[in-house]
Amino acid sequence: MRYLVVFAAFVLGVLGNGVAQACIGPPPHMYQGHLETIREAGWIALARAGRHDENGGIELDVIEYLKGEGLDVLTYERARPVRPLRHSRDAVPSNFYAHETSQFWRPMGGRASSNTGCNIVPDFEAGQTYLVFGPLDYNLGFENIAGEADHWLSFVREALANETMEGPQQDLGEWIGQVEAMILVTARWDDGAIELSEHVLYGTEDSYLNTAYIWPEQVFRHQLNPTCGTPVQRDSLTRLIVIERLPDRHVENSQGILCPLPGQALDIDGPRYPPGGEFFTTVDANGRFATNAMREFNVVNNQVELRERSHPGYFTLDGEFLPRTISLDTFLDQLPAR
């Protein structure tokens, strides 16, 4: 599969003199676990978005307050409009397929993110439904809801009704039994060049790298190039990539480039990213990408790292939470027979 990169933008971060303010660190409340966010929010409302005004503001009509109470109309003076049909009442990539994919349930999941001013500028589509948290900004607080059966909406309702409810969890065998594809990718840094090898462990296609990334080589260059400032210098890495779903039609995808680019990498007029420079590049594309439906796991010494040391457990097996790492063989044993 091949995909067309349709846009690239270069942004110069300017600090000082009031030109732009950087967010050194977001407020502690902004990126919390799913249960923690539900517990801390003062109110939670199911609301339907109206149309954006000429200044970028928008009003949402409250359908129901699941927690707390407040106004009948929520107003956001700054909000990003989205292209028509991106958000939906159906299960689509933008709502994590009705919040069924594990990408949403990972620590710091959700589609919203903070901007350079340490606050969140949400995006809405007129006529679509959202589960909004307030009065503070939360990364999980602006999710597009795909109907009453949406898994996030159901989880919030259940958590509010059950104060002893545990955090989200997923049986590893059940999860792997429903995935679309699984690949093992090894990247090697060889004198300024990236060498990639892909082994399709499960799936019907010959390759899935370009459903995982717009520009696979650049993703791994950023992590292996010694000039990129990665904490651990190494000349190779192995990653297990699990593709939960692929969309029925092309979707938008965006990939940030955080590493010095070779001069010939993009045929675009403008500044290049020099070592130690301040330029950040984004490439956008349309294609059959596994947007919001893909998980990546580092593989070290034949051990799959299921989570970071500080993150709570999510995957279970036989009713017990799995440790931080498991053997690759144990992971692959969960694959369905072909």
NUBA-171125 format. One line per 10 residues: their letters; for each residue x, y, z of C-alpha. Coordinates in nm, 2 decimals, padded with zeros to 4 digits. Last residue first. Layout:
BEGIN
A = X Y Z | ...;
This chain:
BEGIN
RAPLQDLFTD = -00.54 -01.93 01.09 | -00.55 -02.02 01.46 | -00.62 -01.72 01.68 | -00.32 -01.54 01.84 | -00.30 -01.58 02.22 | 00.02 -01.79 02.20 | 00.19 -01.49 02.04 | 00.19 -01.31 02.37 | 00.32 -01.61 02.57 | 00.59 -01.66 02.31;
LSITRPLFEG = 00.69 -01.29 02.33 | 00.75 -01.34 02.70 | 00.57 -01.11 02.94 | 00.66 -00.77 03.08 | 00.49 -00.53 03.32 | 00.32 -00.82 03.50 | -00.03 -00.94 03.39 | -00.34 -00.87 03.59 | -00.52 -01.19 03.69 | -00.85 -01.32 03.56;
DLTFYGPHSR = -00.71 -01.59 03.34 | -00.49 -01.33 03.16 | -00.52 -00.96 03.23 | -00.41 -00.65 03.04 | -00.46 -00.31 03.20 | -00.20 -00.28 03.48 | -00.12 00.07 03.63 | 00.15 00.28 03.47 | 00.47 00.38 03.66 | 00.69 00.10 03.52;
ERLEVQNNVV = 00.57 00.16 03.16 | 00.34 -00.10 03.01 | 00.31 -00.42 02.82 | 00.69 -00.46 02.76 | 00.72 -00.77 02.55 | 01.02 -00.99 02.65 | 01.23 -01.16 02.38 | 01.54 -00.99 02.50 | 01.37 -00.65 02.46 | 01.05 -00.61 02.27;
NFERMANTAF = 00.89 -00.26 02.28 | 00.51 -00.26 02.24 | 00.31 -00.06 02.00 | -00.07 -00.05 02.00 | -00.30 00.05 01.70 | -00.66 00.15 01.67 | -00.66 00.53 01.71 | -00.57 00.56 01.34 | -00.49 00.23 01.18 | -00.43 00.41 00.85;
RGNADVTTFF = -00.62 00.34 00.52 | -00.49 00.66 00.36 | -00.50 01.04 00.37 | -00.18 01.22 00.47 | -00.03 01.48 00.69 | 00.34 01.55 00.76 | 00.44 01.76 01.06 | 00.78 01.92 01.11 | 00.93 02.09 01.41 | 01.21 02.34 01.38;
EGGPPYRPGD = 01.40 02.45 01.69 | 01.75 02.35 01.59 | 01.99 02.12 01.78 | 02.08 01.93 01.46 | 01.93 02.12 01.17 | 01.56 02.08 01.08 | 01.52 02.21 00.72 | 01.39 02.55 00.64 | 01.16 02.60 00.34 | 01.08 02.47 00.00;
IDLAQGPLPC = 00.95 02.12 00.01 | 01.08 01.81 -00.17 | 01.10 01.61 00.15 | 01.38 01.37 00.25 | 01.65 01.53 00.03 | 01.81 01.74 00.30 | 01.81 01.46 00.56 | 01.58 01.55 00.84 | 01.68 01.62 01.19 | 01.44 01.45 01.44;
LIGQSNEVHR = 01.10 01.54 01.59 | 00.88 01.47 01.29 | 00.51 01.47 01.38 | 00.28 01.24 01.20 | -00.07 01.32 01.10 | -00.34 01.09 00.97 | -00.66 01.15 00.78 | -00.89 00.86 00.69 | -00.94 00.65 00.38 | -01.23 00.41 00.39;
DPLREIVILR = -01.34 00.09 00.56 | -01.11 00.17 00.85 | -00.85 -00.07 00.98 | -00.88 -00.23 01.32 | -00.68 -00.36 01.61 | -00.34 -00.33 01.46 | -00.08 -00.47 01.70 | 00.28 -00.35 01.65 | 00.56 -00.54 01.82 | 00.88 -00.33 01.82;
TLSDRQVPTG = 01.24 -00.43 01.80 | 01.53 -00.18 01.84 | 01.87 -00.12 01.70 | 02.18 00.09 01.72 | 02.14 00.21 02.08 | 02.18 00.54 02.28 | 01.93 00.56 02.56 | 01.80 00.91 02.65 | 01.72 01.00 02.29 | 01.90 01.33 02.20;
CTPNLQHRFV = 01.82 01.33 01.83 | 02.19 01.34 01.73 | 02.23 00.97 01.82 | 01.97 00.87 01.56 | 01.79 00.57 01.70 | 01.46 00.70 01.82 | 01.40 00.97 01.56 | 01.52 00.74 01.29 | 01.25 00.49 01.39 | 00.97 00.73 01.32;
QEPWIYATNL = 01.14 00.87 01.02 | 01.17 00.54 00.85 | 00.80 00.46 00.90 | 00.67 00.77 00.72 | 00.29 00.77 00.72 | 00.28 00.52 01.00 | 00.09 00.21 01.11 | -00.10 00.14 00.78 | 00.22 00.20 00.60 | 00.40 -00.06 00.80;
YSDETGYLVH = 00.13 -00.32 00.74 | 00.30 -00.54 00.48 | 00.22 -00.86 00.28 | -00.15 -00.83 00.37 | -00.37 -01.10 00.52 | -00.29 -01.07 00.89 | -00.08 -01.22 01.17 | 00.29 -01.24 01.24 | 00.39 -01.02 00.95 | 00.77 -00.98 00.99;
ESLEIAGDDW = 00.91 -00.64 00.90 | 01.27 -00.53 00.85 | 01.38 -00.17 00.86 | 01.73 -00.03 00.79 | 01.78 00.33 00.89 | 02.08 00.52 00.75 | 02.33 00.75 00.92 | 02.60 00.49 00.96 | 02.37 00.20 01.02 | 02.09 00.24 01.26;
RATVLIMAEV = 01.88 -00.07 01.27 | 01.50 -00.11 01.30 | 01.33 -00.44 01.37 | 00.95 -00.47 01.32 | 00.73 -00.75 01.44 | 00.38 -00.73 01.29 | 00.02 -00.81 01.41 | -00.30 -00.77 01.21 | -00.67 -00.74 01.24 | -00.72 -00.79 01.61;
QGIWEGLDQQ = -01.01 -00.98 01.77 | -00.84 -01.28 01.92 | -00.56 -01.05 02.05 | -00.82 -00.87 02.27 | -00.99 -01.19 02.40 | -00.65 -01.34 02.49 | -00.52 -01.03 02.66 | -00.82 -00.99 02.88 | -00.88 -00.61 02.91 | -00.90 -00.38 03.21;
PGEMTENALA = -01.03 -00.04 03.29 | -01.00 00.07 03.66 | -01.18 -00.09 03.95 | -01.53 -00.01 04.06 | -01.57 00.07 04.43 | -01.77 00.38 04.39 | -02.03 00.21 04.17 | -02.30 00.42 04.01 | -02.06 00.69 03.89 | -01.82 00.42 03.76;
ERVFSLWHDA = -02.11 00.25 03.57 | -02.22 00.56 03.40 | -01.86 00.65 03.31 | -01.80 00.31 03.16 | -02.12 00.31 02.96 | -02.03 00.65 02.81 | -01.68 00.53 02.73 | -01.81 00.21 02.58 | -02.05 00.38 02.34 | -02.38 00.19 02.36;
EGAINEFGLN = -02.58 00.51 02.41 | -02.46 00.65 02.08 | -02.11 00.70 01.93 | -01.98 00.97 02.17 | -01.71 01.22 02.06 | -01.48 01.27 02.36 | -01.42 01.61 02.52 | -01.31 01.55 02.88 | -01.05 01.27 02.85 | -00.76 01.52 02.83;
YDLPGFVLYT = -00.92 01.72 03.11 | -00.99 02.09 03.13 | -01.14 02.21 03.45 | -01.51 02.28 03.51 | -01.57 02.03 03.38 | -01.61 01.71 03.17 | -01.78 01.69 02.83 | -01.92 01.37 02.68 | -01.98 01.47 02.32 | -02.26 01.43 02.06;
QGAEFDPVIN = -02.24 01.54 01.70 | -02.47 01.80 01.53 | -02.19 02.04 01.45 | -01.85 01.89 01.47 | -01.63 01.97 01.77 | -01.26 02.03 01.85 | -01.12 02.10 02.19 | -00.86 02.37 02.28 | -00.70 02.23 02.59 | -00.49 02.44 02.82;
CGTNSSARGG = -00.12 02.46 02.90 | -00.06 02.76 02.67 | 00.14 02.56 02.42 | -00.16 02.34 02.35 | -00.29 02.06 02.56 | -00.43 01.74 02.40 | -00.78 01.60 02.32 | -00.82 01.25 02.17 | -00.82 01.04 02.47 | -00.56 00.81 02.64;
MPRWFQSTEH = -00.31 00.94 02.90 | -00.27 00.59 03.03 | -00.40 00.34 02.78 | -00.78 00.30 02.75 | -00.82 00.50 02.43 | -00.56 00.29 02.24 | -00.74 -00.02 02.37 | -01.00 00.00 02.10 | -01.37 -00.01 02.20 | -01.42 00.36 02.25;
AYFNSPVADR = -01.71 00.37 02.00 | -01.46 00.29 01.73 | -01.19 00.50 01.89 | -01.41 00.81 01.86 | -01.21 00.95 01.57 | -01.15 00.61 01.41 | -01.53 00.54 01.36 | -01.81 00.37 01.55 | -02.12 00.55 01.45 | -02.27 00.87 01.59;
SHRLPRVPRA = -01.99 01.04 01.41 | -01.69 01.27 01.41 | -01.50 01.30 01.08 | -01.82 01.34 00.87 | -01.77 01.71 00.81 | -01.42 01.85 00.87 | -01.35 01.95 01.22 | -01.40 02.29 01.38 | -01.14 02.39 01.65 | -01.27 02.55 01.97;
REYTLVDLGE = -01.20 02.88 02.14 | -01.50 03.07 02.30 | -01.65 02.75 02.44 | -02.01 02.78 02.56 | -02.21 02.51 02.73 | -02.59 02.55 02.72 | -02.83 02.41 02.97 | -02.60 02.54 03.25 | -02.49 02.34 03.54 | -02.54 02.02 03.74;
GKLYEIVDLE = -02.33 01.75 03.90 | -02.27 01.41 03.74 | -02.44 01.25 03.44 | -02.59 01.58 03.33 | -02.81 01.52 03.03 | -02.88 01.66 02.69 | -02.68 01.98 02.72 | -02.68 02.20 02.41 | -02.33 02.28 02.30 | -02.23 02.63 02.19;
IGGNEDHRGA = -01.93 02.72 01.97 | -01.66 02.98 01.94 | -01.43 03.01 01.64 | -01.48 03.39 01.59 | -01.72 03.34 01.29 | -01.95 03.12 01.50 | -01.91 02.74 01.51 | -02.23 02.54 01.47 | -02.41 02.35 01.75 | -02.26 02.06 01.94;
RALAIWGAER = -02.47 01.81 02.13 | -02.41 01.75 02.50 | -02.37 01.47 02.76 | -02.25 01.64 03.07 | -02.00 01.56 03.34 | -01.97 01.78 03.65 | -01.71 01.86 03.92 | -01.46 01.62 03.76 | -01.23 01.45 04.02 | -01.40 01.11 04.03;
ITELHGQYMH = -01.44 01.08 03.65 | -01.08 01.19 03.59 | -00.94 00.95 03.85 | -01.14 00.66 03.70 | -00.99 00.72 03.35 | -00.64 00.79 03.47 | -00.50 01.14 03.48 | -00.37 01.39 03.23 | -00.52 01.73 03.30 | -00.53 01.72 03.68;
PPPGICAQAV = -00.16 01.77 03.72 | -00.15 02.09 03.53 | 00.05 02.07 03.20 | 00.43 02.11 03.22 | 00.67 02.36 03.07 | 00.40 02.50 02.85 | 00.57 02.74 02.61 | 00.46 03.10 02.57 | 00.49 03.27 02.24 | 00.60 03.62 02.13;
GNGLVGLVFA = 00.60 03.76 02.49 | 00.97 03.86 02.47 | 01.07 03.50 02.53 | 01.04 03.18 02.34 | 00.99 03.12 01.97 | 00.91 02.77 01.84 | 00.95 02.77 01.46 | 00.69 02.57 01.28 | 00.74 02.38 00.96 | 00.44 02.24 00.78;
AFVVLYRM = 00.40 01.94 00.55 | 00.10 01.85 00.35 | -00.03 01.59 00.11 | 00.18 01.28 00.18 | 00.03 01.03 -00.06 | -00.01 00.67 00.06 | 00.12 00.35 -00.08 | 00.00 00.00 00.00;
